[in-house]
Amino acid sequence: MPKIFEYLGILIFFYSNEHEPIHVHGKYDGCESKAEFYIVDGKIVEIKIQPIRGLRPLTGNKLKDFEDFLGEYAERIVQKWIDYFVYHKNIEFEKIDTRIK
C-alpha cells in the first residue's frame, strides 16, 4: 500500500494491486472514500469521489478537505500513479499540514 500524501490527517494512498481508472483512496479515522480520475487526451476532465462498499465514507469537513486536496494535487497524484504502476518507481511520501484555500 504505497502512501503518497497525508493532508490534514487524511492518508492518501494506492493499494499495490490497483486497477484503472486511475484512483486513490483517502482514509481518516476509520472512514475511507476513493477518488477516480477521468482523463481525456492527457487532461484530467473529472474527479469522482465514491464510497467503498462495506466502509464508512469520508463526510463533512474531511470530505471537503479531501475534495480540496484532489483539486489542487490531481496532476501530481496521477503522475505518482504512472510512476508507480507503469514505471515501477518508488513513490515519495509527502505530508502537508497547511490547509489549501
C-alpha positions in Angstrom: 0.0 0.0 0.0 2.0 3.0 -1.2 1.2 6.0 0.9 1.6 9.1 -1.3 0.3 12.0 0.8 -1.0 12.9 4.2 -3.2 16.1 4.2 -4.5 17.4 7.5 -4.6 13.8 8.8 -6.2 12.2 5.7 -4.0 9.4 4.4 -4.0 9.3 0.6 -2.7 6.1 -0.9 -2.9 3.4 -3.6 -3.3 -0.3 -3.0 -0.4 -2.1 -4.7 -2.8 -4.2 -6.8 -4.9 -1.3 -8.2 -6.7 -1.2 -11.5 -7.9 1.6 -13.8 -9.4 4.1 -13.8 -6.6 5.9 -12.0 -7.8 6.4 -8.4 -6.6 7.0 -4.9 -8.1 6.2 -1.5 -8.5 8.8 1.3 -8.7 7.5 4.8 -9.3 9.2 8.1 -10.4 7.9 11.5 -11.8 4.6 10.1 -13.6 6.2 7.2 -12.5 5.8 3.6 -13.5 7.0 0.2 -11.9 6.7 -3.2 -11.4 9.3 -5.9 -11.4 8.3 -9.6 -9.6 10.4 -12.2 -11.1 10.6 -15.7 -8.6 11.6 -18.3 -9.2 12.6 -21.9 -6.4 13.4 -24.3 -4.0 13.7 -21.4 -6.1 16.1 -19.4 -8.0 15.4 -16.2 -11.6 16.2 -17.1 -13.3 14.9 -14.0 -12.6 13.6 -10.5 -15.4 11.5 -8.9 -15.3 10.7 -5.2 -17.1 7.5 -4.3 -17.8 5.4 -1.2 -16.2 2.0 -0.8 -18.6 -0.9 -0.2 -18.5 -2.0 3.4 -16.7 1.1 4.7 -17.9 4.3 6.1 -17.2 7.2 3.7 -15.5 10.4 4.4 -18.1 13.1 5.3 -18.4 16.7 6.4 -15.2 18.7 6.7 -12.9 15.8 6.0 -14.7 15.1 2.7 -14.3 18.8 1.8 -10.6 18.7 2.7 -10.2 15.6 0.5 -12.0 17.3 -2.4 -9.9 20.5 -2.0 -6.7 18.4 -1.9 -7.6 16.5 -5.0 -8.4 19.6 -6.9 -5.0 21.1 -6.0 -2.9 18.0 -6.3 -4.6 16.0 -9.1 -1.8 16.2 -11.6 0.8 15.1 -9.0 -1.4 12.2 -7.9 -1.8 11.0 -11.5 2.0 11.3 -12.0 2.7 9.3 -8.9 0.2 6.6 -10.2 2.0 6.4 -13.5 5.4 6.4 -11.9 4.4 3.5 -9.6 2.2 1.3 -11.8 3.8 2.0 -15.2 7.4 2.7 -14.5 7.7 0.8 -11.2 9.4 3.6 -9.4 9.4 4.2 -5.7 7.0 6.8 -4.7 7.9 9.7 -2.3 5.5 10.3 0.6 4.6 13.9 1.3 3.0 15.2 4.4 1.1 18.5 4.0 -0.1 20.3 7.2 -1.1 23.6 5.6 -4.7 24.0 4.6 -5.4 24.6 0.9 -7.5 27.7 0.1 
